[in-house]
Amino acid sequence: MRNPITPTRRQVAAWLGAGATLAAGPARAAPGAEAPLADRLAAYAHALRFEDLDPAGVETVKVHLIDALGCGLAALDAGPVRICREIALGDGAGSATVLGTDRRTSSDLAAFANGVAIRYEDFNDVYVGREPGHPSDSIAACLAVAEAEGASGRDLITAIALAYEIDCRLLDAAEVTGRGWDHPVYSLPASALAAGKLMRLPPEALTQAVNLAINGHIAMNQTRVQTLSDWKGVADAEATRAGVFAARLARAGLTGPAPIFEGRAGFFQQVSGPFTVDVGAFGGRGRPFRIARCGIKPYPAQVYCLTAIPAGIALAAEAGGVAAIRSLRIDTTHLGYVTAGRDREKWRPTTKDTADHSLPYITARAMLDGAITNDSYAPDKLRDPALLALIDRITVAEDAALTAMQPTAVPNRLTATLTDGRVLVRQVDDVPGFVARPMTRDDVERKFRMNAGRRLGANRVRQVLGAFWAIDERPDLTGLLSALS
């Protein structure tokens, strides 16, 4: 179904020019003035083609798609995931499959339910710009709309690369956490444009999808401070749901507030502060895509805690066990401190969502167990007396020198003072799966088997992996997600 908006001859000429340069906007911009950001993002989305990705870029998209699906399968039995799945399926028949079932619902609700599953274990991929985020949250939107629209595997790959590009470039542009907002605000335009791309919307309708998605769905950062709730794993899924729904509304001809970024009461004024984005530098035409700079997590934990895990394991071994540690200081980055080491609730987490965003908890648990897994946040683990005793010997501090190493590293430095007076120090700057140490196909398949193995037998895992590694050869996605049920 095509968008019913009938463009003027002047708009058509402007859109064709935008598609040719990937940066120009519609003709409504004043002569010599830069077009509004939403228009420039829409022009880029409209012009992007599968052929703009090189073979390495296509492979990277497949890696992140497979990783996200494995994370989603691992979380299917979690209470919040089950609640969201049941709500989505209660909407009746639709055209998009809900992960873990062979049933369908509307594309926006499938994006929501599947996005919650992908995000819930905090094991899906991560990007660290000025603001950290999880671009794979938009994969659920791309899968749902691609299936509903009868899109090809190549269309899906293009949409995923687009969603990552929009999200990551905006995460690079401005940090919103310090202003009290939450990073899913950038998933709104990313998922709206990816969904609109799969719907084959023209540039004007893509712009309206961005306007509609952003205006009514700005998330507050209370989601990620103090005691964390179920919503921590749902917030980005809600953003992708809103993005898909906005694209559906735009296709039907609905318009949204504009200019949504630059307006008198728009995004710059109300949320982020002013920033600039060079859309002409986005991926394509020989330029690298941001998805290549996204990390795949080796542990299910918040990004700023990841490097504390191997540092803690090594330090405990060197000390001869945690009983020999009299005190432990964790020096971390600014956002590591703010999001995982500042609030008193991080020293006595009562929820899984608080624990997987707690530097004291994650470090102590890793030192005791020698690993962090999906089982590290079970209720009995949270109440473990040995863990609580170790947490009480931990302090967390912000170190400007570590902050300065971002975004190429997300470091933590652990300093242990032992009962015999010795001082041991371990600093880890990155982990396997980060940009400097990317995962291979074997690594990704190993993680997928770990996540999906409880639900799928070995033969089914091999079939699923084969199908997704060859997804660019599929004319449509019929039966692909239901094979994961």
Backbone hydrogen bonds, N-H to C=O, Kabsch-Sander energy under -0.5 kcal/mol:
donor,donor_aa,acceptor,acceptor_aa,energy
12,V,8,T,-2.4
13,A,9,R,-2.1
14,A,10,R,-2.1
15,W,11,Q,-3.0
16,L,12,V,-2.4
17,G,13,A,-1.8
18,A,14,A,-2.2
19,G,15,W,-2.7
20,A,16,L,-1.6
21,T,17,G,-1.4
22,L,18,A,-2.2
29,A,26,P,-1.4
33,A,30,A,-2.5
40,R,36,P,-1.9
41,L,37,L,-2.8
42,A,38,A,-2.1
43,A,39,D,-2.5
44,Y,40,R,-2.1
45,A,41,L,-2.4
46,H,42,A,-2.6
47,A,43,A,-1.9
48,L,44,Y,-1.6
52,D,49,R,-1.9
53,L,50,F,-2.0
57,G,54,D,-0.5
58,V,54,D,-2.2
59,E,55,P,-2.3
60,T,56,A,-2.1
61,V,57,G,-2.0
62,K,58,V,-2.0
63,V,59,E,-2.3
64,H,60,T,-2.2
65,L,61,V,-2.4
66,I,62,K,-2.6
67,D,63,V,-2.3
68,A,64,H,-2.2
69,L,65,L,-2.2
70,G,66,I,-2.2
71,C,67,D,-2.1
72,G,68,A,-2.2
73,L,69,L,-2.4
74,A,70,G,-1.9
75,A,71,C,-0.9
75,A,72,G,-0.6
76,L,73,L,-1.1
78,A,75,A,-1.8
82,R,78,A,-2.6
83,I,79,G,-2.5
84,C,80,P,-2.2
85,R,81,V,-2.2
86,E,82,R,-2.6
87,I,83,I,-2.2
88,A,84,C,-2.2
89,L,85,R,-2.5
90,G,86,E,-1.4
91,D,88,A,-1.2
92,G,89,L,-1.3
95,S,105,T,-0.9
96,A,105,T,-2.1
98,V,103,R,-2.3
99,L,97,T,-0.5
101,T,98,V,-1.8
105,T,96,A,-2.6
110,A,106,S,-2.4
111,A,107,S,-2.1
112,F,108,D,-1.7
113,A,109,L,-2.7
114,N,110,A,-2.6
115,G,111,A,-1.9
116,V,112,F,-2.1
117,A,113,A,-1.7
118,I,114,N,-2.3
119,R,115,G,-2.0
120,Y,116,V,-2.1
121,E,117,A,-0.6
122,D,119,R,-2.1
126,V,295,G,-2.6
127,Y,133,G,-2.7
129,G,127,Y,-0.6
129,G,131,E,-1.4
130,R,171,L,-1.0
131,E,171,L,-1.6
133,G,127,Y,-2.4
137,D,134,H,-2.2
138,S,135,P,-1.9
139,I,136,S,-1.5
140,A,136,S,-0.5
140,A,137,D,-0.6
142,C,138,S,-2.1
143,L,139,I,-2.8
144,A,140,A,-2.2
145,V,141,A,-2.4
146,A,142,C,-2.5
147,E,143,L,-2.2
148,A,144,A,-2.3
149,E,145,V,-2.5
150,G,146,A,-0.5
150,G,147,E,-1.0
151,A,146,A,-2.5
153,G,474,R,-2.7
156,L,152,S,-2.1
157,I,153,G,-2.3
158,T,154,R,-2.3
159,A,155,D,-2.4
160,I,156,L,-2.5
161,A,157,I,-2.4
162,L,158,T,-2.2
163,A,159,A,-2.7
164,Y,160,I,-2.5
165,E,161,A,-2.2
166,I,162,L,-2.5
167,D,163,A,-2.4
168,C,164,Y,-3.0
169,R,165,E,-2.2
170,L,166,I,-1.8
171,L,167,D,-2.3
172,D,168,C,-2.0
173,A,169,R,-1.0
174,A,170,L,-1.5
176,V,174,A,-0.5
179,R,176,V,-1.2
180,G,177,T,-2.0
181,W,176,V,-2.1
182,D,219,A,-2.2
185,V,182,D,-2.0
186,Y,183,H,-2.2
187,S,184,P,-0.6
188,L,184,P,-1.0
190,A,186,Y,-1.2
191,S,187,S,-2.8
192,A,188,L,-2.2
193,L,189,P,-2.4
194,A,190,A,-2.0
195,A,191,S,-2.7
196,G,192,A,-2.5
197,K,193,L,-2.4
198,L,194,A,-2.0
199,M,195,A,-1.6
200,R,197,K,-1.2
201,L,196,G,-2.4
206,L,202,P,-2.1
207,T,203,P,-2.5
208,Q,204,E,-2.0
209,A,205,A,-2.1
210,V,206,L,-1.9
211,N,207,T,-2.5
212,L,208,Q,-2.8
213,A,209,A,-2.3
214,I,210,V,-2.4
215,N,211,N,-1.9
216,G,212,L,-1.0
217,H,214,I,-1.3
219,A,217,H,-0.5
221,N,180,G,-2.4
223,T,220,M,-1.3
224,R,221,N,-2.1
225,V,222,Q,-1.1
228,L,226,Q,-0.5
232,K,229,S,-1.6
233,G,230,D,-1.4
234,V,231,W,-1.5
235,A,231,W,-2.5
238,E,234,V,-2.3
239,A,235,A,-1.5
240,T,236,D,-2.2
241,R,237,A,-2.3
242,A,238,E,-2.4
243,G,239,A,-2.1
244,V,240,T,-2.4
245,F,241,R,-2.6
246,A,242,A,-2.5
247,A,243,G,-1.9
248,R,244,V,-2.0
249,L,245,F,-2.3
250,A,246,A,-2.6
251,R,247,A,-2.2
252,A,248,R,-1.4
253,G,250,A,-1.2
254,L,249,L,-2.2
263,G,259,P,-2.0
266,G,263,G,-2.1
267,F,260,I,-3.0
268,F,261,F,-2.4
270,Q,266,G,-2.7
271,V,267,F,-2.6
272,S,267,F,-1.9
273,G,267,F,-0.5
273,G,268,F,-1.8
279,V,277,V,-1.3
281,A,278,D,-1.8
282,F,279,V,-1.7
284,G,287,R,-2.3
287,R,284,G,-1.6
292,A,289,F,-1.5
293,R,290,R,-2.5
294,C,291,I,-1.4
295,G,126,V,-2.8
296,I,433,G,-2.1
297,K,295,G,-0.5
301,A,122,D,-0.8
301,A,299,Y,-1.6
302,Q,356,D,-2.3
305,C,302,Q,-1.9
306,L,302,Q,-0.7
306,L,303,V,-1.0
308,A,305,C,-0.9
309,I,305,C,-0.8
309,I,306,L,-1.1
311,A,307,T,-1.4
312,G,308,A,-2.5
313,I,309,I,-2.4
314,A,310,P,-2.3
315,L,311,A,-2.2
316,A,312,G,-2.5
317,A,313,I,-1.8
318,E,314,A,-2.3
319,A,315,L,-2.2
320,G,316,A,-0.9
320,G,317,A,-0.5
321,G,316,A,-2.7
324,A,321,G,-1.4
325,I,322,V,-1.7
326,R,324,A,-0.6
326,R,417,T,-2.3
327,S,417,T,-1.7
328,L,393,R,-2.9
329,R,415,T,-2.6
330,I,395,T,-2.8
331,D,329,R,-0.6
331,D,413,R,-3.0
332,T,397,A,-2.5
337,Y,333,T,-2.4
338,V,334,H,-2.7
339,T,335,L,-2.6
340,A,336,G,-1.7
341,G,337,Y,-1.8
342,R,337,Y,-1.0
346,K,343,D,-1.9
347,W,344,R,-1.8
348,R,345,E,-0.7
355,A,351,T,-2.3
356,D,352,K,-2.4
357,H,354,T,-1.3
358,S,355,A,-1.6
359,L,340,A,-2.8
359,L,357,H,-0.5
362,I,358,S,-2.7
363,T,359,L,-2.2
364,A,360,P,-2.3
365,R,361,Y,-3.0
366,A,362,I,-2.3
367,M,363,T,-2.2
368,L,364,A,-2.0
369,D,365,R,-2.5
370,G,366,A,-2.6
376,S,373,T,-1.7
377,Y,374,N,-0.6
378,A,375,D,-1.3
381,K,378,A,-0.9
382,L,378,A,-1.7
383,R,379,P,-1.2
384,D,381,K,-0.9
388,L,384,D,-2.3
389,A,385,P,-2.3
390,L,386,A,-1.7
391,I,387,L,-2.8
392,D,388,L,-1.7
393,R,390,L,-1.8
394,I,391,I,-2.0
395,T,328,L,-2.2
397,A,330,I,-2.7
399,D,332,T,-2.8
402,L,399,D,-0.6
403,T,399,D,-2.0
404,A,400,A,-2.0
405,M,402,L,-1.2
406,Q,403,T,-1.6
408,T,405,M,-0.6
409,A,405,M,-0.9
410,V,429,D,-2.0
412,N,428,V,-1.8
413,R,331,D,-2.6
414,L,426,R,-3.5
415,T,329,R,-2.6
416,A,424,L,-3.1
417,T,327,S,-2.5
418,L,416,A,-0.6
418,L,422,R,-3.1
419,T,324,A,-2.3
421,G,418,L,-1.9
424,L,416,A,-2.7
426,R,414,L,-2.6
428,V,412,N,-2.1
433,G,437,R,-3.4
434,F,431,V,-2.1
437,R,434,F,-1.4
444,V,440,T,-2.4
445,E,441,R,-2.8
446,R,442,D,-2.3
447,K,443,D,-2.2
448,F,444,V,-2.5
449,R,445,E,-2.6
450,M,446,R,-1.9
451,N,447,K,-2.2
452,A,448,F,-3.3
453,G,449,R,-2.2
455,R,452,A,-1.8
456,L,452,A,-2.6
461,V,457,G,-2.6
462,R,458,A,-2.1
463,Q,459,N,-2.1
464,V,460,R,-2.8
465,L,461,V,-2.7
466,G,462,R,-2.3
467,A,463,Q,-2.3
468,F,464,V,-2.3
469,W,465,L,-2.4
470,A,466,G,-1.1
471,I,468,F,-1.2
473,E,470,A,-2.1
474,R,471,I,-1.6
480,L,477,L,-2.3
481,L,477,L,-0.6
483,A,479,G,-0.9
484,L,481,L,-1.9
485,S,482,S,-1.5
